[in-house]
């Protein structure tokens, strides 16, 4: 088991490295660099940046050097816990991102938790009461959840909130708490705002998990050991929860690795629509302004987050399913 | 000697099943899945709209007119008295004295009849036949007061229905091209991975795992933001297709690899190898046809994800950009809640997105079930 987790951890580190290279390549891809877009921006406001100033800026940010040198310098900075300066904000990247990263984590984890809390019982119900009205309803809602892109769902909910309740349901904080320091009241305010983004982000995943759970459990319920358990007089609830559900849970856990990147991805667009103070809107702005350290850091951190999530799900899987432990030894 | 009785009816159907080809079995199984068949029809309808987008549109999608900005959808009256004469009321735009917004009032005295196969702007049907006929239209369709707006207009006074038709064309073909590129990558890489196994397999599988654990949207955003602003619509179109398919091939590769692994030791593959077929021939003549149906199902299931990706990217302003028209570009107008609250019809382009994605999902599900007719 340790060997298995060790191998997974090595792969995770490798993945993080690959993501860092990808992130760096991406931010280098656009023609020109931050200085060119800065010059264009200044020109549109009517002021001129002299060649000398441009040259100074380039030297200051080390933009003139070969790409691999820039990459290595960036890596060295990161190793020291310094993610570089945001060129647009003229402040350290860590300061700009600040709590936005944690709010992204909070929103994603909330969505993931909701997915599980909803999908598990509904999936079990759908399988045990196959072809019942409730099963059809779950299937139908599930398909809607899969088909509606989450940013559209966000838009529709915003519209309904606006028209029906004349309320703005976006955001993660009430206006009076948005810049306030952390306190019990602020956490409570966050919790009050969390359900809507969590539902929007979690719906597609929930739909998928319900279908997976239902299919797995249906397979298990037909097996002879279930009949045996029933014939020896176990109550029905125990028959189902004691064995088949536990077996059916297994593929369920393995999908968390793929659900998490999906939710994190989705949170970026949904944040833009709902106006959530996560890293999503920041990333979009940074990409457009070619603020490379900021954009690169966000892509890197999001990647690291999902890799850690995947690693946790791998370990969870080994813990649930002894067969994997045996295979690896 | 065995007695030679007449074959019972049950055996006759069995006989039919025994001699049927795999494609026939697949078709029989698919036909039973009603929702999937209905979805197939919906998908076919969508692609007919792709072919005849300019015929179904009745107004030039780029023709803007400040006089008819943000017009709500017009109601169609099918009967005039008891006679079947579809018509709409003429609409007059006036400025509201209090809110200073343009409001539109229908004038019941002025009926504008809807004509079928009416004359409108010039185009080439299917890209070849020059014509001016459209499915519907009105007389004097270029007059601002005498037009029909089935789904209303956008801020610049462009007809939403006509734009939706053109948007369908781009959104659905981009998915198709994207899926083709992913399919090529998926079949080649998945095939190599499953066929050779060993070291190559490990490398490709790890690559897939890495790609799948990266959040896609930030990656797409980064790549899409890298497209030069001065690129033409066509260049951006192909670039977006490639960006979307670069990450979309992993699932297809996984399916293909699984099939290859399970088939590598099958008798017919071994014998093909023993009679001296080249590897290329073994793969493409003997192995690929036997899991073609699986590939088709996986492809159909990959399409909706492509459509959503394009829509999302364009919605963010990183995908296709105006003057290109796609579902995502049309939805850009609906980004702001205030706008949507005043003109809710701007959200209508979401409807075809949802219907198309659902239809492709059901169709793919049906195909996947049908692809294994022996179970």
Contacts between the chains, C-beta under 8 A, distances in Angstrom:
chain1	res1	chain2	res2	distance
A	11	B	206	6.7
A	11	B	209	7.0
A	14	B	206	7.6
A	14	B	210	7.3
A	15	B	209	7.4
A	15	B	210	4.7
A	15	B	213	5.7
A	15	B	214	7.9
A	18	B	210	5.1
A	19	B	210	7.7
A	19	B	214	5.8
A	22	B	214	7.1
A	22	B	219	7.0
A	23	B	222	7.5
A	26	B	219	7.0
A	26	B	222	3.5
A	26	B	223	6.2
A	26	B	226	6.7
A	27	B	222	6.8
A	29	B	222	7.4
A	29	B	223	7.1
A	29	B	226	3.6
A	30	B	225	6.5
A	30	B	226	4.5
A	30	B	228	7.6
A	31	B	228	5.6
A	143	B	358	6.1
A	143	B	361	6.8
A	143	B	362	7.6
A	144	B	354	7.9
A	144	B	358	7.8
A	146	B	357	7.6
A	146	B	358	7.9
A	146	B	361	6.2
A	147	B	304	7.3
A	147	B	354	5.2
A	147	B	357	4.3
A	147	B	358	4.1
A	147	B	361	6.4
A	148	B	354	5.5
A	148	B	357	7.8
A	149	B	308	4.6
A	149	B	311	6.2
A	149	B	312	6.1
A	149	B	353	6.7
A	149	B	357	7.7
A	151	B	312	6.1
A	151	B	315	6.4
A	152	B	331	7.5
A	152	B	350	4.9
A	152	B	353	6.9
A	152	B	354	7.4
A	155	B	334	6.3
A	155	B	335	7.9
A	155	B	337	7.9
A	155	B	340	7.0
A	155	B	347	6.7
A	155	B	350	7.5
A	156	B	347	7.2
A	156	B	350	7.6
A	158	B	337	4.9
A	158	B	340	7.8
A	159	B	337	6.4
A	159	B	340	5.1
A	159	B	341	6.5
A	159	B	344	6.9
A	159	B	347	6.9
A	162	B	337	5.3
A	162	B	340	7.8
A	162	B	341	5.0
A	163	B	341	6.1
A	163	B	344	8.0
A	168	B	337	7.4
A	170	B	337	7.9
A	257	B	212	8.0
A	257	B	213	6.7
A	258	B	212	6.3
A	261	B	212	7.1
A	261	B	213	5.9
A	261	B	214	6.5
A	261	B	215	4.6
A	261	B	216	6.9
A	262	B	215	7.9
A	262	B	216	7.9
A	264	B	215	4.4
A	265	B	215	4.3
A	265	B	216	5.0
A	265	B	217	3.7
A	265	B	218	7.0
A	266	B	217	7.2
A	268	B	215	7.7
A	268	B	217	4.9
A	268	B	218	6.3
A	268	B	221	7.4
A	269	B	217	6.3
A	269	B	312	5.5
A	269	B	315	7.3
A	269	B	316	6.5
A	272	B	316	6.8
A	273	B	335	7.3
A	283	B	218	6.1
A	283	B	221	6.5
A	284	B	221	6.6
A	284	B	316	6.5
A	284	B	318	7.8
A	287	B	221	5.7
A	287	B	222	6.0
A	287	B	225	4.0
A	287	B	318	7.8
A	288	B	225	6.2
A	295	B	222	6.8
A	298	B	218	6.9
A	299	B	218	4.8
A	299	B	219	7.1
A	299	B	222	6.2
A	302	B	215	5.1
A	302	B	218	5.5
A	303	B	213	7.7
A	303	B	214	5.5
A	303	B	215	6.8
A	303	B	218	8.0
A	306	B	213	5.6
A	306	B	214	7.0
A	306	B	215	5.6
A	307	B	213	5.6
A	310	B	213	5.0
